[in-house]
C-alpha cells in the first residue's frame, strides 16, 4: 500500500507527518510525505520557528512525485493540518490527479480545526475552506466531535445526535466518517469513545480516558484508520485496530510523564495491536 500524506512537519515532537509517517511505515505502508510547514515544534507550545511552505512549493513536490510515474500506485491521499489557505487548492488538485491515474484511490481528510477544550486554533479561513471545498471531495473524514459539529452546523453529544451529524457529513460527500473524542453525557465515567459510520453501518468503541493532552494523537488515529480501512474495507475492524493502537500509544506516553507522544517507543502497538476493545454496532 502507498499513501501520499500531505501534512505539517515538526523537527521536535510528533504531529502531522511527524506523527503519521512512522506508524504507517511500521505496519508496512509505503508513505510519500509532502510537508506543508516545517516547524521546530508544534504550535501548542506557544512559540515555534520555521516556515509555512508556499502552496506553489508544495505543488512542485507533488508534481515531482507525479513525474516519477507513482500516481497509479497510490492507494490513498491523506491530509491533515493546513497551514495556509492555498494548501487546500493544492490538495484538491493532487487528489484529482491521483484519482485520474488510479480511480480506486481514496482521499482521507482529517479536518483539523480545533477541539472542545481549546476551540479553533487554525486561521479563520481554514474551517470555511474545509467545510465548503475540501470535505466535499473526500471519501473518508476523521473529525473529532467538535469539528464534526462545525462542519455540519450541529451540536453532537448523544449517540443519536452524533449519528445525525454523521448523516449530515455523508450528505456533504464523504462516505466514511470516523468521529474521535466522542464524549456523550451518559457514557461510563472515565471513558472516551470513537464512532465510525459508512454505507454498511455504524459502530462505537470505548476506551479508558487518560488525564492528559496528547498533541498529534489525532494525526496517528487518522493515518492508522485510513490504512486499516483501505486494507480491510471493513469499518469495524479498522476501528478496533486503530483504537487498540492509539490507546497503547497514549498509555505509554502517559506513563512516561513526557509531553510528547512516545511514538517510536510504542511501535509494537501499531504492528501488533492488542485488540482489547470491541466495537459495538449501533446502526
N, C-alpha and C positions, 0 to 999 in steps of 0.2 A: 504494500500500500504506500502511496505517495500523497503527502498533504502539503499544499502551498499555504504557509502561515504568514499572514500579513499583520504584524502587531508591533507594539513597542518593544524596546530592549533596554536593559539596565546592566551596568557593569557590576554593581554590588547588589546582592539580593536576587529575588526571583519574582518577577511579574512579567506579563506579556510573553514574548517569545522566550525570555529568560526563565519563564516558568513552564511553558508548554513544550518546548522542544525536547528536553531530556526525558521526561516521562514517555512521550511518544516514541522516542528512539529506543527506550528500554523495553517497550512492548513490540518492537520490530517494525516500526513505521519509519519510512524514509521521509524526513522533513526538509522542505525547502523554505528556510526562514527569510522573510523580507521585513526589514525593520522600518518602522515609521518614526521612531525617535531613537536617539542614542544618549540616554541619560546616565548620570553617575549612579543614581539610585531612584527609587520610586518617589512620587511626589508627596506621599503620606508623611515624609519627614519634615515637610515644610520648606526645605531647601534642597536644591539639586543643581547640577551643572550639565551642560551638553545641549546639543541641538535637536529641535524638531527637524526632521528630514523633509526637504521640499517635495511636494507631490510629484513634480517632474522627475526628481531623482529616484523616488520610489517606483514610478512608472518605468524609468530606464532600466532598473534592476529586473523588473518583471519582464520587460521586453527582451532583455538579455537571456533570461531563462527560456522564454518562448523560442528564441533563435537557436537554442541548443536542441530543439525538437522534443522537449519534455512534456509539453501540454497534453498530448494524447494519453500520457501515462498517469496524469494526476487524477486521483480519486476524489479529492475534496479540497476546497479552498476554505481556510479558516481565518476569520478576522476578529480582532478584539479592540482594545483601546485605540481610538483615532485621535491623534494629537491635534490635527487641524482640519478645517472644513474640506479642503481639496482632496484629502485622502479618500473620502467617500466615493468620489468620481473614479479615482484610480482603482479602487476595489471593485466597483460595479463593472468597470471595463474589463478588469482581469477575469472576473467571473464569467462574463460573456465570452471572452476569448478561450478560456479553458473549456467551457461547455460546448463551444463550437468544435473544438478539437476532440473532446470526449463527452458526448451527450449524456453519459451515465454519471458524470461527475456531479457532486453536490456542493452547495455553498452553506457553510455553517457560520452564522454571525452571532458573536457574543456582544450584545448591545450595551457596552459598558457606559454607564451614566452616573451611577452612584448607588447608595443603599439607604435603608430606612433610618439608620442612625446618623449618617453624615449628610444626607441629602445629595443633590447633584454635585459632582466635583469635576465636571468637564465644561468646556466653553459653552456658552448659552446656545450657540447654533447647532451643536452636535446632537442633542436629543431630537431636535426637529428634523435634522438630516437623516438620522437613523430611522425615525418613525415614517417619514414621508418617502424616502428614496432607497434606503439600504435594506431595511427589513422586508419590504415587498418583493425583493428579488431573492431572498434567502429561502433555502429548503429547510434548514434547521436553525432555530434560535435558542439561546440559552440565557434568558434574562433571570435576574433574581426577582423576588416577589415585588419589590419596589419598582424595578424597571418595567416589569410586565404591566403594572398599573399605569405607569406613564405612557407606555406605548399604546395602550388600549383605552385610556381615559376612564379607567375603573379604579376601584379600591378593593383589590382582592385580599381577603383574610381567611374566610372559611374555605373548606374544600369546594363547596358549591360555587362560591363567588370566584374562586381561583379557576375552576373549570370554565365558568362563563367567560372569564378574561382570556383563557387559553383559546376558547372558541372564537373570540374576537380577534385574537392574534392569527389563528388559522385563516380567518376571512381576509386578512391583510396579505396572505401569500404563503407563509411557511407552513409545511405540512407536519413538521415535528417540532414540538415546543418542550424544552426542559426548563422547569422553574426551580431555581435554587433558593436557599434561605427562606423556605416556607415556614412561617410562624403563625399558626392558627390558634385562636384563643383556647380551644378545647383539646389541644394536644397534651400528651403526657408531659408533666413538668420535667425540665432538664433535657428536653429533646428538641431536635430540629429536623425538617423534612425536605426532600426533593420530590418533585412531581414531574412525570413525563406523559405526554399525550401525542399520539399520532393517529393515522386512519384506522389502526387496528384496536385502539382502546386507550385507557389511561391507567397509570399506576403511581403509587406513592410509596416512598421508603423513608423510614425513620431511623435516625442515629442519635447517639448522645450529643448534647450541645456542650462544647468545651468553652470555658470562660476566657476567651482570647480573641484578638483581632488578627486575622491572617491575610495580609495583602498578597494577592497572587493565587489564592486558593480557587477563586472563580475561573482563572485562566487555565489552571490544571484541570478543573472539572470540565470546562468546555472542550478542551483538547482530548481528554480521555473518552468522554462520552461520544464525541464525533467519530473517533477511531473505532470504538466498540460498536457503535450503531452502523457505521458503514460496513464493518466486517460481518456482523451477525444479522443485520436487517431486523433485529428484534429489540424493541424499546425496553422491555422489562429486563432482559439480560444485560443490555448496555447500562441501564440504571443500576442494577445490582453490582456490576463490576466497578462502575465509577464510584458509587457510594462507599464500597469497601476500600478502594484505593485511597480516596480522598480522606476518609476518616482515619485510615492508618497514617497518612502523612500528617494530618493535623494532630493526632495523638502524640506522635513522636516529637513534633515541633513544640507542643505544649509541655511535654515532659522535659524537653531540653532547656526550657526557660529562655530561649532565644527569640528575638523579634522576627527574624526572617525564617521563611519556610526551610525546614531541613530536607530539601529536595533530593539531594544526592544520597544522603544518609538513609532515606526512606525508599530506595529504589526497588527493593524486593516487593513492596506492596503494590507496585504497578505491574511487575512481571508475574507475580503470584498472589493476586488478591485473595483475602481470606474468605470472601463471600459469606460474611457473617450477618448480612442484612438482607431480608427477603422483601421485595416489593409486593404491595397489596393492590390487587386490581380494584379500581374504584369506578370504572365505566367500561 
